[in-house]
Amino acid sequence: MTRPAPSLPPPSKKRKIQKESEFTKSIQRLEEQLTAAAASNGSLNPLADLLQLAFTAGDAQDTSKAIYALYRVFVIIISGGKLGTGGDEAAKVVKAWLWDRLNAYVDFLCGLLKDDEKLLRISALQILFSLQKHLSSASSVSDSQPQFHVSQFRKIVSALLLCPASRRSTQGNDGVLDADVLQLFHETWYSIHDDVRWFFLREAGTLITNASVSEHPDLPANLLAIMEGLNTFPTEKEELNAWWVSELGAKPPKPKPSQKRREGDDAADDDWRKFFEDDTASKDADKKKPGARLHKLTIHQSLHSLPSHRAVFTRAWLALLPKLSAVRDVEKSKSLSSRALSVMHRGVMPHLTRPVLIMDWVGGCVDHGGSIGLLALNALFVLMKEYNLDYPSFYTKLYAFLDRDVLHSKHRARFFRLTELFLSSTHLPATLLASFIKRLARLSLSAPPAAVIMIIPFTYNTLKRHPALMAMIHRPADEAFVDPFDPVEPNPLLTKAIESSLWELNSHREHYLAGVSTLTKIFSEAFTKPSYAMEDFLDHTYGTLFDADATRKIKKEPPVALEMGKHADLFSGEVEVLDGDAVSELWSFAI
């Protein structure tokens, strides 16, 4: 007879459930004791026991209950003014002990940002910023002036960028900021509140300047992930209107030229702001608004100053960019540099105090070549066009990118987009442009059909924009013609391309692909058609070309048979070979 299955869980499961219940009751009991003690100025020693429960909890749910209980207790302690300055010696000892417990709690929360459980990561970040608000408000009340609790916030910044391991994790820490933490930080604080963004940029710039990439290899990637997602940077003073610490939203006193900075405003840390004085002073002079120098503003005044926001933004990027190139992993360094360059011209340069400050890093990326050099050329062109950077060798650098690899690269479309932009000016010398289209024409001889289809409309647009180049398609290239073009000359002004012809493109009239040969015939017609829209030709591949040819409407049926002569009889095997007909001779041999 078989024994029936028990209706109750096994004893081990029962003991586990009982243990979890006791853990929850312990947390509730300690929280009640601490709440009552805070209200009656009693002993807060149970705080150490509650911290120990949070540190030793094995289950994520238990840890969550413990950290929220601690949060509620610390909010009561902070709001009650028990962490403020002043008091007798005994009170100072108690406050020092409470600060030690709070710091241990904050360190534990910072570690939870890299916990295996998503719930704990999100909860830890929310609690950290809520504590930041309560600590800052309490400091504002005790100091009678708006304050932002910097020491607490530095721990948050360090946790976001250095990603210390969680005390609960048993596996190794990869040191990379998790996507859910990054998204929450961006959407809730960094992209919304001006005070959080200002202090983050300031502290992050200091951290990455002093940190070693060899010791913290993921630090540049973490900071870049936060910086590149910023798309709401203020451009007008009126846009500085969102504050996480509400006390900081109060209008500060107007700065005075002789104003001295208060002690406690981190004067030593802000000496770097003198570096940005020239730009700010010139703008103030243009607007005829007197004011204190940027590095003499108080923290409260700086938060309400748009030039100050631009200054911390500039400093953070100037500190980050060299670190991207210093990453030991070459492929990772290329990837990070490429990401930074992708947002440089739209999301970074317009907000820098002096965009030319990044010239050295951008120039180094141009010298690197490849896709990074191509993106860097775009940033360099923006610096020249919009910020008056003098870079005489720009087109020589661009000309060096015209090699066989660029027409076989996956970044080919991006290259042509940028090259068309760089060569769009009608003030460029014809000698320079002749070198570019001649070099592309020469490269087209060994290029895939998709690249040739890009080169032809690109050349047509250039010729139409610069009539002085029309001689290159009208110059006859007979057997006696010697091409004067020098393909190894690095200077596009000295290649003698203007004296040559585009015979290479003319050869594509016999291209095996009908689309290429048909498109090439545009050079033998009158230049009365409008310029081509390059976007229509940049996304072609072997697949799209095959699909276009396979679905093309056939107007004239192709020949499928060969007429060999009126006396040919293939069935009898008797063939009358016509004089001089090589095909008939081969056919008769086969029979």
PADRENVEX-840774 format. One record per atom (N, C-alpha, C): x, z, y; residue in one letter. Coordinates in steps of 0.05 Angstrom, whole numbers, plus 5000, padded with zeros to 4 digits. Atoms other than C-alpha are relative to their C-alpha. Layout:
XZYA...
This chain:
501750004976M500050005000M501850005025M498450024976T502949795067T499250215020T500549804980R503650305122R499049875026R501050134975P499450145185P501950035023P498349994977A503049995249A499250235018A500649784982P503550595296P498749905026P501350084975S499050575357S501650105025S498449904978L504150955400L502749884999L497350114999P510850705423P501950184985P498049845014P517050945385P501050225017P499049774984P520251605407P502049935022P498050084980S525951265443S498749895025S501450114977K521250875487K498550225015K501449784988K517251505500K501850175018K498149844985R523351885523R500949855025R499250164976K525251305570K497950015021K502149994980I518451305603I499850285013I500049734990Q518752065610Q502350045020Q497749984982K525652005642K499549865026K500650144976E523351485692E498050165017E501949844985S517551925712S501350245012S498649774988E522052525722E501849915023E498350104978F526752095765F498349965025F501850054977T520951885810T499150275013T500849744990K518552605815K502350145015K497749884986S525552835834S500449895028S499850134974I525852325890I497850115019I502249914983Q519052535916Q500450295009Q499649724994R520753275913R502250045021R497849974981L527353195950L499249895028L500950124975E524052746003E498250205015E501849814988E518653266015E501650245012E498449784990Q523853816022Q501549935026Q498550094976L528053416071L498249955024L501950044978T521953216112T499250265013T500749744989A519853936119A502350145014A497649884988A526954166134A500649885027A499550134974A527753646189A498050095021A502049924980A521253866221A500450295009A499749714994S523054616218S502950085005S497149944996N530654556231N501150164977N499049875023G531854786160G502549864989G497650115013S537554626112S499549724990S500250285009L538653886098L501949944977L498250045023N543254006038N498849834978N501150185021P538353655990P500649705005P499350284995L540453016025L502249894982L497850085018A546752995983A498949954972A501250055026D542553055920D498449744999D501550254999L538052485941L501849765001L498050215000L544052055956L501249964972L498850025027Q546952205887Q498049874981Q502050135016L540351995855L500149705005L499950294994A540751325892A502449874989A497550125010F547951215872F500149974970F499850005030T546851365798T497649884986T502450125012A540051035787A500849744986A499350245015G540750515732G498049785003G502150214998D534150145740D499749925029D500350104973A533149705801A497650125014A502449884988Q526149995812Q500650285010Q499349734992D528950695814D501850005025D498350024977T534350485862T498449935025T501750074977S529150165907S498450245011S501449764992K525050815908K501850195015K498249814988A531151225925A500949915028A499050094974I533750785982I497850015021I502249984980Y526850766015Y499450295007Y500449724993A526151516009A502250095019A497849944981L532951586042L499649885027L500550134974Y530951096096Y498050175016Y502049844985R524751506114R501150265010R498849754991V528752146116V501949965023V498150044979F534251856159F498649915026F501550074975V529151556208V499050265013V500949754989I526252256217I502450155013I497749874989I533252536228I501049875025I499050144976I535251996277I498050045023I502049984979S528752026316S499850285011S500049724990G529352786320G502450075016G497649944983G535952726357G502150174986G498149835014K539853076302K502849884997K497450135002L545552566306L501249965027L499050044973G546552586381G502450175006G497749844992T552452866418T499150265013T500549744988G552953566446G499550224980G500549775018G551554256418G502550174997G497849835005D555854836397D501649914976D498350085022E561254816343E498549984974E501550015025A556454966286A498349755000A501650244999A551854406309A501749754996A498350235003K557653926313K500949964971K499350015029V559654096241V497749874984V502350115014V552553956217V499749705006V500250284992K552353296256K502149834986K497850155013A559053076227A499349964970A500850025028W556353236157W497849794997W502150195002L550052836170L501049715004L498850274995W554152246197W501449904975W498750075025D558252256133D498049904979D502150085019R551852226091R498849735008R501250254991L549051666134L501949774995L498050215005N555551266129N500249934971N500050055029A555551346054A497649834992A502550155006Y548351096052Y500249715009Y499750274989V549950496096V501949844983V498050145017D556050316054D498749924973D501450065025F551650345992F498149765004F501850224994L546449886025L501649745004L498450244996C551949396046C500949884973C499350105026G554149345974G497649874986G502450115013L546949215952L499449715009L500350284991L547248555992L501149804979L499050175022K551048285931K499050104973K501149905025D546748625879D498849774983D501150215018D544248235818D497049975005D502850024995E537048395837E499349905028E500750114973K534047975893K498450215016K501649804986L529148535910L501750205015L498349814987L534749015925L501649875023L498550134979R538648505966R498349975025R501750034977I532748366011I499350275012I500749734990S530749096017S502350125015S497749884986A537849306035A500449885027A499650134974L538348796091L497950095020L502149914982Q531648996120Q500450295009Q499549724993I533449736118I502350025019I497749994982L540149616150L499349935029L500750084972F537149256210F497950195012F501849814989S531549756216S501550255009S498449784992L536650316218L501549945026L498650084976Q540449916270Q498350035025Q501849974977K534349906315K499650305006K500449724994H533050656307H502550145012H497549884989L540350846319L500449915029L499550104972S540750406381S498050125019S502049884983S534250676409S500650295006S499249724996A536551396398A502350025018A497749994982S543151246432S499249935028S500950074974S539450926490S498750245014S501449774989V535251556499V502050215008V498049794994S541252036496S501849925022S498150094979D545551606542D498649925026D501650084977S539851436590S500549715009S499650284995Q542050706587Q499749844974Q500350165025P540550136538P502649984984P497750005018Q545350166479Q499449844975Q500150135026F546849766416F502050144983F498249845016H549850176360H502049824986H498150205009V556149766350V501350084973V498649935025S559550166294S498349954976S501850075022Q553450096250Q499849704996Q500450295003F552749356265F502649874989F497550115011R560149226249R499950014969R500249985029K558649466178K498249784989K501850215009I552948976173I501449735000I498550264997V557248396198V502149984978V498050005021S562848586150S498749954972S501350045026A557948616092A499149724996A501050275002L555047936108L502349804996L497850195001L561847596114L502050064978L498149935021L566247976064L498750044973L501649975025C560748106012C501350204981C498949805019P563348755980P498250024976P501449995025A561248855908A498050245000A502049785003S555049275892S501050214980S499349795019R556149945858R498449984974R501650025024R550749755809R500949764982R499350245015S553849085788S502250064979S498049975021T557649055723T501749754998T498550255001Q559948335731Q501749975025Q498350044978G565248075778G498549895024G501250094975N563647925851N501349745009N498950264992D564447205874D500649995030D499449994972G564747405948G498549805017G501550204985V559746865969V497350115008V502649894990L553747046012L497749864986L502350125015D547346945972D498149865019D501850174984A542446425997A497650155011A502349864991D536546896001D500650205022D499249824979V540347396043V500649845026V499450174977L542846836089L497549915013L502550104988Q535846556098Q498550225014Q501449784986L532847236114L501450085026L498549934976F538347396163F499549805022F500550214980H537446726198H497250015012H502850034991E529946706201E498950255014E501249754990T528747436219T501650115024T498449884979W534547626265W501849815015W497950164987Y540147136279Y498949785018Y501050224984S536046546303S497850095019S502249914984I530846976338I500950185023I499449804981H533947566374H502749965013H497650064985D538947456429D502150224998D498049795002D542248136423D501450004973D498850025027V543348066348V502049774999V498350235001R546347376357R502650055017R497749964983W550947586415W501950194986W498249805012F553748196378F501149894974F498950125025F554347806312F502349815007F497950194993L558447256346L502550155009L497749854990R562847766380R501550134977R498749855022E564148186318E501149814979E499050205020A564847576272A502649875010A497550114989G570047276319G502350184997G497949805003T574047916318T500850024971T499449965029L573447986242L501649774989L498650235012I575647286224I502749955013I497450024987T581347306275T502050184986T498249795011N584247936243N500349984970N500050005029A582647786170A501849784990A498350195013S587147416122S498449834980S501550175018V584246816085V501050034972V499049955027S588746956026S498750244987S501349765011E585547646018E497049964998E502950045000H578447406034H499549705000H500250295000P578146676012P497249895006P502750104995D570546626020D499050075028D500849934973L570346906090L499449765018L500750234983P570746226126P497449864991P502450135010A565345936081A497550165008A502349834994N560646526093N499349985030N500550024971L561546496169L498949735007L501050274994L560645746170L497149964991L502850025010A554245806129A498150125021A501749884979I551446256184I500149845025I499750134974M554245876243M498749725000M501050275000E552145176221E497049985000E503050005000G544845376213G498850075026G501049924975L544145586285L499149765016L501050234985N539645086321N498250095023N501749904978T536245526374T501750145021T498349874980F542045706420F498849955028F501250024973P539545846491P501649815018P498750184981T540945326544T499250075029T500849904973E537445666603E499850304999E500049714999K537746386626K497250114993K502749905006E530146446619E499550014970E500449995029E530846336544E501150254988E499049745010L534347006537L497850215003L502449834997N527947386524N499150134974N500849885026A527847626451A502150214993A498149785004W530948306435W499150164976W500649835023W531348686369W499950295009W500149734987V532949326408V498649965026V501750064977S527349326459S501150105026S498949884976E531149766508E501949805014E498150204988L536249196518L498649785016L501550204985G530648756546G499650075029G500349924972A530549156610A501949855017A498350154982K533348786669K502450175009K497649844992P540549016682P500449985030P499350024971P543249156752P501749755005P498550244994K546148556787K503050065001K497149965000P553648476776P501149975028P498650024974K558148586836K502949914996K497250105003P564848256849P502050224995P498149785002S568348936853S499250194977S501049835021Q564649216793Q502250074979Q498249915021K568749626743K498450054975K501449975025R566949656671R500050294991R500349735008R564450306642R501650054975R498749925024E568150686589E498049994977E501950035022G565050556521G498949724998G500950285002D563749816536D501949824985D498150155017D569349616489D501749815017D498450164982A573749386546A502449874987A497750115014A579749296501A499349774983A500850225018D575848866452D499249755016D501050234985D573148426508D502049875019D498050134983D579648246541D500149704996D500050285006W579047566508W498249845018W501950154984R573347396555R501349895026R498650124977K578347276611K500749714995K499250275007F580146646573F497949795009F502250184994F573446346592F499250015029F500849964972E573446526666E500049745016E499850244984D575445836693D497349855001D502450165002D569245486668D497750155014D502249854988T564546046689T500250015030T499649984972A567646116757A499349755015A500650264987S566945376772S497049965001S502950035000K559645386752K498750185021K501149824980D558245986795D500549905028D499350114974A561745646853A498149775007A501850234995D557445026845D497250105008D502749904995K551045436845K500050195024K499849834976K553645866903K498650274995K501149745006K551546506868K502350194995K497849815004P556547076876P499450184976P500349825022G557647516816G502750104990G497549895011A562647926777A501249804980A498650165020R567847596733R498950074973R501349985026L565547496662L501050244984L498949785016H570248006631H499550275013H500649754987K568048536681K497050084996K502849945004L560648516660L499850234980L500649815020T557849106623T498649864976T501350125024I554848996553I497249925007I502850064993H547849026581H499949755018H500050234983Q549548516635Q500849754985Q499150235016S553048066585S497849894984S502250105017L546948026541L498049845016L501950154983H542947756600H501549785015H498450204987S548447266621S500449764980S499650245017L548246556592L502949934996L497250055005P555646436604P501350194980P498949815020S557147066564S499249924972S500850095027H553146796505H501649754992H498350245006R556946136510R502950094994R497349915005A563446526512A500450114972A499749895027V562246916448V499649784979V500450235018F559746276415F502649844997F497550155000T566045906435T502350144985T497949855013R570646456413R499750014970R500550005029A567346496344A500849744987A499350255012W568145756332W503049945001W497150044998L575345736358L501550174979L498749845020A577046296310A499449904972A500850095027L573345976251L501449744992L499050265007L575945256254L502750004987L497450005014P583345396238P499950124973P500349875027K581145836180K498949814980K501050205019L577445256149L502249834988L497750165009S583844856145S502050174984S498149835013A587645466119A499150084971A500949935027V583445536055V501949864980V498150105018R588145445996R498949774982R501350215017D583345035953D499649755017D500150244983V584344335981V497349885001V502650125001E577644065959E498050175015E501849824985K574044675986K500549985030K499350034971S577744616052S498949745011S501150254991K575643886057K497050025004K502949974998S568444066043S499150165024S500749834977L568244616095L500549865026L499450154976S571644186147S497949785005S502050214998S566743626133S497350115010S502449884991R560844096142R500150085030R499749924971A563544356208A499949755018A500050244984L564743656234L497349875001L502650125001S557743436214S498250125022S501749874979V554643936264V501450025027V498349954977M560243906315M498849875025M500750144975H557543376364H497250085010H502749934991R550343626366R499550305002R500649725001G550344366348G502150185011G497849834991V557044606374V501049935028V498850084975M560044206431M498350065025M501649954976P554044256479P500050295009P500249724993H554545016477H502750135004H497449894995L562045106484L500650025030L499349984972T564845346550T501749775009T498350234995R570144806547R500549854974R499850145026P569244316489P502849894994P497450115006V576344046497V501850214986V498449805014L578844706467L500249944970L499950075028I577344426398I501649754995I498650255003M581543806410M502250004979M497849995018D587544036370D499049994971D501050005027W583444186308W498749734992W501250265006V579443536313V502249794996V497850195003G585843146323G501450024973G498849965026G588843456261G498349894977G501850125020C582643246221C500249705001C499750294998V583442536247V502549914985V497550075013D590542516222D499850044970D500349965029H588142766154H499049754986H501050245011G584442116143G497650044982G502249985018G578941976093G497450055014G502649944988S571742196104S500250215022S499749804980I574142796143I501049885026I499050144976G578142356191G497949835013G502150164988L572141906200L498050175016L501749814986L567642496219L501450115025L498549904977A573142756264A500249795022A500050214979L573442086300L497450005016L502549984985N566142166318N500150235020N499749784981A567542856348A502049945022A498050084980L573642576384L498849815020L501350194982F569542006412F498150145019F501849854982V564342496439V501650155021V498349864980L569842896472L501049815022L499050194981M572442266505M497749905018M502250124985K565641996526K498650205018K501749814985E562042626549E501650225014E498549774989Y567643116565Y502749915012Y497750114985N572942656596N502750064987N497549965013L578242766543L501649745000L498250234999D584242306551D501449984973D498850035026Y586142046482Y500749704996Y499450294999P589641366490P500249874973P499650135026S591041256416S497550014982S502449985016F583741316394F499549754984F500650255015Y582840586376Y502249924981Y497950045020T589540566342T499450164975T500849835023K587141136298K497749874985K502350135013L580640776285L500949754984L499150245014Y584240136267Y501550064974Y498549925024A588440506216A498050064977A502049955021F581940676178F499149744986F500850255012L580839936164L501949924978L498450085024D583839886095D498049934978D501650095023R581339646028R498150224990R501549785012D578840336008D497450045016D502449944984V573840386066V497649834992V502250175009L569739806039L499150064972L500849925027H569440105970H499250304999H500649724999S568040815993S497050055001S502949934998K561341175987K499250065029K500549954971H562041326062H500149745016H499850254987R562040586078R497949965022R502150034981A555340596113A500550175025A499449834977R557341186156R502249895017R497850114984F563740836176F499049785018F501050224984F560040216200F498250105023F501749894979R555040636239R501850105023R498249894980L560640996275L501649785014L498350214988T564940376285T498449835019T501750154982E559139996316E499650165026E500349844976L558240586364L502650005016L497549994986F565640616381F500749745014F499350264989L566139866395L497749885016L502350114986S559539796432S500449955030S499650034971S562439826502S500949715006S499350274992T562839156537T502549995017T497649984983H568939396576H502550004983H497750015017L573539386515L501449735002L498650264998P578938836517P499449834975P500650185022A577538226475A502250004979A497749995019T584538276444T499650234980T500449785018L582738956415L497849944980L502250065018L576038736387L500649784980L499250225018A579038106358A501550114976A498549885022S583738536316S498150134980S501949865018F577838936288F498549804983F501650195016I573538346267I501849834982I498250155017K579637966240K500850164976K499349825022R581738566199R497750034980R502349985018L574738646171L499649734985L500350265014A574437896156A502049974978A498050025021R580937936117R499450184977R500749815021L578538546079L497649904984L502450095013S572038186062S500749824976S499350185022L575837716015L500150154973L499949845024S576538285965S497950224999S502149794998A570338685984A497649934982A502550055015P563938765943P498049875017P502050144983P557938355965P498550185019P501549824982A554438955995A501650065025A498349964976A560439066042A500149745017A499950254985V560738326061V497449975016V502650024986I553338356080I500050185024I499749834976M555238916128M501849875021M498050124982I561238546158I498949775016I501050244986I557537906175I498350065024I501649944976P552138196221P501650165021P498349854982F557338676250F501749815017F498450204986T561738086268T498349835019T501850164983Y555937686295Y499350155025Y500749844977N553838256341N502350025020N497649974983T560938336366T500649745015T499650264987L561637586381L498049955021L502150054980K555037566417K500450185024K499649824978R556938166459R502549935016R497550074987H563837886476H500549704996H499650295003P563637126486P502849905000P497250085001A571137106495A501149984972A499150015028L571737186420L498949754985L501250235013M567736546405M502149804991M497950195008A574236146400A500850054971A499149945027M575636496334M498349864979M501650155020I569936126299I499949705006I499950284993H570935466335H502849884996H497350105003R578335416323R500349874972R499850135026P579534906267P502450124984P497949905018A583535156207A500649794979A499350215019D586334526175D502450084984D497749945018E592034476126E502550075017E497649954984A597134486183A499750275016A500549754985F594135136212F501650234987F498649765009V598635746207V498850245014V501449774988D594936396217D502050195013D498049834986P598636796271P499450304997P500849725002F595037446253F502150164984F498149825013D599838016235D498550234987D501749795013P596138456183P501450274998P498649745003V601538996182V500650135027V499649894973E601839116257E498050235004E501949784996P598839816270P498650015026P501250004974N597339696343N498049775002N502050234999P590839286349P500449825024P499650174977L593139016416L502349804996L497650175005L599238676385L499849834975L500350145026T596438346322T499849695003T500450294995K595337646355K497549904986K502450095013A588437636323A498449825018A501650164982I585437316385I500949704998I499050275003E589836696370E499349894972E500650095027S587236656298S497249904998S502850095005S580636446267S498850184978S501449845020L575436756222L499549824975L500350175023W576736276164W499150154976W500849835023E575636856116E497050014997E502949985001L568436916135L498849724993L500950275007N567536156131N500149954970N499850045029S569836186059S497750124985S502349875014H563836616042H497549814999H502250195002R559336006051R499849904972R500050085028E561235855979E499950254982E500149755016H560036565956H498049974977H501750035024Y557036645887Y497250135004Y502549874995L551437085915L498549855022L501450174981A546136675950A499550155027A500549854976G544637226000G502450005019G497650004984V551837246024V500549725012V499450274990S552736496029S497949915021S502050074980T546136416066T500450145026T499549844976L547736976115L502449905015L497650094987T554636686129T499549755017T500550254985K551636026155K499150065028K500949934973I549336406217I502249935020I497950064982F556236266247F500249715007F500050294994S555235516244S497649915017S502450064984E548735556284E500450105028E499949914972A547535666358A499450305001A500349714997F548136396379F497650075018F502449954985T541036426404T498350234988T501549795013K538436946356K500850275012K499349734990P538137676378P502050144981P498149855016S543238166353S498650134976S501049885025Y542338436283Y499750305003Y500249705003A539839146271A501650084976A498249935021M545539426231M498850174978M501249825020E541139946197E498749844977E501350165021D537839376158D502049914979D497950105019F544539216123F501850224989F498049805007L547939886114L499550144973L500649855025D544440156052D499949824975D500050185023H545539566006H502150094979H498249955023T548739665937T499749774981T500450205021Y549539245875Y497150004990Y502849985010G542739505853G498049875018G501950124981T539039315916T500349705002T499550294999L542338625918L498849874975L501150125025F540338495845F497050005002F502949994998D533238715858D498949795019D500850204980A532738275919A500249714988A499750275012D535337665880D498049964977D501850035023A531037805819A497149965009A502850034991T524637855860T499749795022T500150204980R526337285907R498249774992R501850235006K521136725912K501749744999K498550245004I524136085885I498449765011I501350234988K522335495929K500649744985K499250245014K526034965889K501150084972K499249935027E526734995814E502949924995E497250075006P534035025791P500149804977P499750195022P536534465746P500750144974P499549885026V536434635672V501049794980V499150225018A538633955643A501849825016A498150184987L543933435658L499449724991L500550285006E542332695662E502749864997E497450105006M548232355628M500249695002M499950294999G546331625637G497649884985G502550115012K540631155618K500549904971K499550105027H544130925553H500750234981H499349785017A545431625526A497750064980A502049935021D541931785460D501150244985D498849765012L543332505441L499150044972L501049945027F539132495379F501349824979F498650175019S542531895346S503050054999S497249944999G549332135367G501649785013G498650224987E550931475401E499950045030E499949954971V553231585473V501749795012V498550194984E555431065522E501350155023E498649844980V560731405564V500349835025V499850144975L560331205637L502850045011L497349994990D566831045672D500350235021D499449794981G569831645708G498250244998G501849775002D564532125683D501250204981D498649805016A568432725659A498150164982A501949855016V562233095635V499249854976V500750165023S560232515591S502249994980S497750015019E567132485561E500150264984E500049755015L566833225543L497750014980L502349995018W559933145514W500449824976W499550175023S561932555471S502150124981S498049875017F567932955446F498750214982F501349795015A563333525426A498449894977A501650125021I558933055387I501849894978I
